[in-house]
Amino acid sequence: MGSHHACKPGKEYRYYLSDSLMAEAKRKRPNDVGEGLRLPAQEIENHVIATVAAFLSDTQKLIAECCPKGTPPSVSSAAVRLATTLAVLLKTGNGQEHYELIRTVVKRVQVFEKSICVTLGRRPLAAQLQIPVNATMQEPEAPLELSVPAELRRIGKEKRLIVAALVPKTNPDAILIKAIVRAHLWFGMLRDRKVASISELAEAEQLPRTYVGSVIPFAFLAPDITEAILNGTQPIDLNLDRLINATLPLDWAEQRTLLGFN
């Protein structure tokens, strides 16, 4: 895949495109890259950073991969301390610090349908950890591959790369939460006859009738689904577009199956 960018008023968006889409993009206008697969650049880069940080934080795996038999304990201990420091840097440092380290140790990133493979160079990694590269290190030129299970899912208008191990435990969606709150408020106004119809409600709220009519059914979501959305623990691919386009059944069990809560 190659890098590509699209510009909208006041902001630049970066993507990674497959080679075929890169060729297509060059034949078209800069903002028109067709309908093929493209992945947000920052999302992939964040997954790479998190993967490398997780490896550096795993003492047992780090020693097994980077400290061959015969490595003095003092060298191994120092390497672990440096690795921990670098892991913290990746998790908390600024963008420039991230990319300097990543550019140094990462040789290749491959995105597959079910995984991301991050290939590290053993020599530059050993240099970062101050581990001498000598005859005792087996195959110092052999790549070190870190594979992370992932899944490509369509969220909204584009595909996203979901890495289960890296998904935050809570993911509050302010837009979705606002729609849920509005749904209950608007249904209450209709129930209490404060407005006579959805059309009157839409006029009072100065919003399109179609939008108001699409949001009101959210008031009939199962209580546990509503609670999950308010707490930010809903499935990562459940957003406002998906909820509006879904034909919500009244049965709560069917709602859970439809929206990915089962």
C-alpha positions in Angstrom: 0.0 0.0 0.0 1.1 3.6 -0.6 0.3 6.9 1.1 -2.3 9.3 -0.4 -3.9 12.5 0.9 -7.2 14.3 0.2 -7.8 17.9 1.0 -11.0 19.4 2.3 -11.5 23.0 3.4 -9.1 23.6 6.3 -8.0 20.0 6.7 -5.9 17.4 5.1 -6.8 13.7 5.3 -4.2 11.0 4.9 -4.9 7.4 3.7 -3.0 4.3 2.7 -4.2 2.8 -0.6 -3.5 -0.4 -2.4 -1.2 -0.2 -5.4 -4.1 -0.5 -7.8 -5.9 2.4 -6.1 -2.7 4.5 -6.1 -2.5 4.1 -9.9 -6.1 5.0 -10.2 -5.7 8.0 -8.0 -2.9 9.4 -10.2 -5.2 9.3 -13.2 -7.9 11.2 -11.4 -8.3 14.4 -9.5 -6.4 14.6 -6.1 -9.6 14.3 -4.1 -11.1 11.4 -6.2 -9.7 8.0 -5.5 -12.6 5.9 -6.6 -14.6 3.4 -4.6 -11.9 0.9 -3.7 -10.4 0.0 -0.3 -8.6 2.8 1.5 -7.6 2.9 5.2 -7.1 6.1 7.3 -3.3 6.5 7.8 -3.4 7.6 11.4 -5.4 4.5 12.3 -2.9 2.1 10.8 0.0 4.1 12.3 -1.6 4.0 15.7 -2.0 0.2 15.5 1.7 -0.1 14.5 2.8 2.1 17.4 0.7 0.1 19.9 2.0 -3.2 18.5 5.6 -2.2 18.9 5.0 -0.8 22.3 3.3 -4.0 23.4 6.3 -6.1 22.2 8.8 -3.8 24.1 6.7 -4.2 27.2 6.7 -8.0 27.0 9.9 -8.8 28.9 9.8 -12.6 28.2 9.2 -12.2 24.5 11.8 -9.4 24.2 14.5 -11.5 25.8 13.6 -14.5 23.7 13.8 -12.6 20.5 16.6 -10.1 21.2 18.9 -11.6 23.8 20.5 -14.8 22.5 21.9 -17.5 24.8 25.1 -16.3 26.5 24.0 -12.7 26.7 25.3 -11.3 30.1 22.5 -10.7 32.6 23.6 -7.1 32.9 23.1 -6.6 29.2 19.7 -8.2 29.3 18.6 -6.2 32.3 19.7 -3.0 30.7 17.9 -3.9 27.4 14.7 -4.5 29.3 15.0 -1.1 31.1 15.6 0.6 27.8 12.7 -1.3 26.1 10.4 -0.2 28.9 11.4 3.4 28.4 10.9 3.2 24.7 7.4 1.6 25.2 6.4 4.5 27.5 7.8 6.9 24.8 5.6 5.3 22.2 2.5 5.4 24.4 2.9 9.0 25.6 5.4 10.8 23.4 4.6 13.3 20.7 4.2 12.5 17.0 7.8 13.3 16.0 9.2 11.1 18.8 6.9 8.3 17.7 7.9 8.4 14.1 11.6 8.7 14.6 11.7 5.5 16.6 9.2 3.7 14.3 11.1 4.7 11.2 14.3 3.3 12.8 13.1 -0.1 13.8 10.1 -0.9 11.6 11.0 -2.3 8.2 7.6 -3.2 6.8 3.9 -3.2 7.6 1.6 -5.6 5.9 -2.2 -5.4 6.2 -4.2 -8.6 5.6 -7.9 -9.4 5.9 -7.4 -10.9 9.3 -4.2 -9.5 10.6 -1.5 -6.8 10.6 2.1 -7.9 10.3 4.7 -5.5 11.6 8.3 -6.5 10.6 11.1 -5.1 12.8 14.8 -5.0 11.9 16.9 -6.9 14.5 20.0 -4.9 14.0 18.4 -1.4 14.5 16.3 -2.8 17.4 19.4 -4.2 19.0 21.1 -0.8 18.6 18.2 0.9 20.3 18.4 -1.5 23.2 22.2 -1.4 23.3 22.6 -5.1 22.7 25.9 -6.0 21.0 25.3 -7.7 17.6 28.0 -10.4 17.4 28.5 -14.0 16.5 26.3 -15.2 19.4 23.2 -13.6 17.9 21.5 -16.0 15.6 20.6 -14.6 12.2 20.8 -10.9 13.1 19.6 -10.0 9.6 16.5 -12.2 9.9 13.3 -10.1 10.3 11.4 -10.1 13.5 7.7 -10.3 12.7 4.9 -9.2 15.0 1.5 -10.4 14.0 -1.7 -8.9 15.4 -5.2 -10.4 14.7 -7.4 -7.7 13.0 -10.6 -7.5 11.1 -11.6 -5.2 8.2 -15.1 -3.8 8.8 -17.2 -1.3 7.0 -18.0 1.6 9.3 -20.0 4.4 7.6 -18.6 5.1 4.2 -15.2 3.5 4.5 -13.6 0.4 5.9 -11.8 0.4 9.2 -9.2 -2.0 10.6 -10.3 -3.3 13.9 -7.7 -4.8 16.3 -9.6 -6.3 19.1 -6.6 -6.3 21.5 -6.2 -2.6 21.0 -9.8 -1.5 21.1 -10.4 0.8 24.1 -12.7 -0.6 26.8 -14.9 2.5 26.5 -15.6 4.4 23.3 -18.2 7.2 24.0 -19.6 8.4 20.7 -20.9 12.0 21.4 -22.9 12.1 18.2 -24.6 8.8 18.9 -25.3 9.7 22.6 -26.8 13.1 21.5 -29.2 11.2 19.2 -30.2 8.8 22.0 -31.0 11.7 24.3 -32.9 13.5 21.6 -34.9 10.4 20.8 -36.2 10.1 24.4 -36.9 13.8 24.6 -38.8 13.9 21.3 -40.8 10.8 22.1 -41.8 12.3 25.4 -43.0 15.5 23.7 -45.1 13.4 21.3 -46.4 11.2 24.2 -47.3 14.2 26.3 -48.9 15.9 23.3 -46.6 18.9 23.5 -46.5 18.6 19.7 -49.1 17.1 17.5 -46.9 15.3 15.0 -43.4 14.6 13.9 -43.7 17.3 11.3 -44.6 19.9 14.0 -41.7 18.6 16.1 -39.2 18.9 13.3 -40.4 22.4 12.6 -40.0 23.3 16.3 -36.5 21.8 16.4 -35.6 23.3 13.0 -34.5 20.0 11.7 -35.4 17.9 8.6 -38.5 15.8 9.3 -36.8 12.7 7.9 -34.0 13.0 10.4 -36.4 13.5 13.4 -38.4 10.5 12.2 -35.3 8.4 11.9 -34.1 9.2 15.4 -37.3 8.8 17.5 -37.2 5.0 17.2 -34.0 5.0 19.3 -36.2 5.6 22.3 -37.4 2.0 21.9 -33.9 0.4 22.1 -33.4 -2.3 24.7 -32.3 -0.7 28.0 -29.0 -2.5 28.1 -28.2 -1.3 24.5 -29.0 2.3 25.5 -26.9 1.9 28.7 -24.0 0.5 26.6 -24.1 3.5 24.2 -24.2 6.0 27.1 -21.2 4.3 28.8 -19.3 4.0 25.5 -19.2 0.2 25.5 -21.2 -0.4 22.4 -19.6 -2.4 19.5 -17.0 -0.3 17.8 -18.8 -0.4 14.4 -22.1 0.9 15.9 -22.4 4.5 14.9 -25.2 6.9 14.1 -25.2 6.1 10.4 -25.6 2.4 11.0 -28.3 2.9 13.6 -30.3 5.3 11.3 -30.1 2.9 8.4 -31.0 -0.2 10.4 -34.7 -1.3 10.5 -35.0 -1.7 14.3 -37.2 -4.5 15.4 -39.3 -4.0 18.6 -38.0 -7.2 20.1 -35.0 -6.5 22.3 -33.3 -9.8 21.6 -33.5 -9.2 17.8 -32.1 -5.7 18.4 -29.1 -7.2 20.2 -28.5 -9.6 17.4 -28.9 -6.9 14.6 -26.6 -4.4 16.3 -23.9 -6.9 17.3 -24.5 -7.2 21.1 -24.6 -11.0 21.0 
